[in-house]
Amino acid sequence: MRKREFMDELKKALDGNVSTQTYYDTMNYYEDYFKKQKEAGKSEEEICSSLGSARLIAKTIIDTERTGRKRIRNVRIRQQH
């Protein structure tokens, strides 16, 4: 897999499933990550291999954001009672 494929999978999986801020933060993070790893001499294939599945990364980000929203909602509910 190459960077373009990885980033396309990540975009597709995140789009509409996380906040706009999380979407852009994540995309920027992985753009920077690829850049730094390439500067360190790694190929796109090596970088993708070390990262693993873009879909699994996206799922983790989505689940983490949803869990965070639930915690905030639960805290607000407890504060109202």
N, C-alpha and C positions, 0 to 999 in steps of 0.2 A: 504494500500500500504506500501511496505517496501522500504528501502534505495536502494536496488539493482534495483528494478522496476523503482523507481523515476529517478535514475541516468541513466539507460538504455534509458528511454523515453527522457530525456534531451539530451543525446549524439546523439540519432537518429535524434532529431529535429534540433540540431545545426550543425551536420556534413554536411559540404559542403555549409552551408548557412551563415557562419560568417568567419572572418579571423582566421587563426591558433592561433594567440595570444588571441583573444577573446574566442575561444573554450577552450584553456587550462586554461586561467584565470577563466572562469566560472566553469569549472569542478573542479578546485582546490578550488575555493571559496565554492562550495557546499559540497565537501569532508570535508573541514575544518568546515563548518557549522554543518554538521551531527556530527562530532567528538565532537565539543564543546557542542552541545545540549545533546548528550548522556552522556557526563561528568557531565552535569547539572541534570541528572536523567530522561531525557525524553526518551520514547521508539521511535523506528523508525516510528511506526504508528502515534504517536503524532507529530513527526517532519514533516512527510509528510503531515499530515492533516493541520498543521499550514502553510506550504509552499503553498499548493494548487496544481494546475495543472503544471506539468513539461512542458507540451506543451505550456501553456500560458506564462510561464516564458521565454521559448525559443523564442516564438513569439515576446515578448517584447524586448528581447536582439537583435534579428535579425532586428526588425524595428528600434530600436535605432541606431544600427550600420549603417544601410542603410541611415537613416536620416543624420547621421554624415558625411557619404561619400558625400551625395548630397550637404550639406552645404559647405564642403571643395571644391568640384567641382565648385559650384556657386561662391565662393570667388575667385578662380583662374580665372574663366571666366571674372569676373568683373575687376580683376587686369590687365588682358590682354587688356581690352578696354580702 
